[in-house]
Amino acid sequence: GLGKTHLLHAINNTLQSKRTVRTLYLSCESFVNHYISTIRSKSWNSFRKLYRDVDVLLIDDIQFFRNSQGSREEFFHTFNTLYNARKQIVITSDCPPESINSLEERLISRFRWGLLCGIDTPTVETRIAIIEKKACSWGISLSQESITHLAENIPGNIRELEGAIARLSKETKISNNG
């Protein structure tokens, strides 16, 4: 709800537009599922080629590695291969590397080799702008007082704001039709 996936998609789209850069974007869950299916099929060469024969590997929600020892091991070797080949790796997580339970120190240290950026929750002013834009795009008329109230009382992520606006929209339609 803070835009990590959106940023990862933007990076991937920008790189793909260059057409000379081979990228692979996927969720950590997809990586883990592919790892599990590779155990069954024993197609390790194609698995490794897919992830290691790229210029940029982008993996979303790396915190989902916490329950998968084997896939973490495979990702460790993939990371090393790409890093040694001077390729780029971009990952997102909902927390810093050291806060991911069960993540080995060797992976945490590798994640720290790069640039770590945090994304903070949006300010009240940003939440007001988001509410105004969403309400307008959904055809909902809200008073400035209502917009400010929502922005000040829903401090979480953008999805929570969108949910509140959606509920307001539904309530407005019900009360206007009743």
Disulfide bonds with the S-S distance in Angstrom:
none
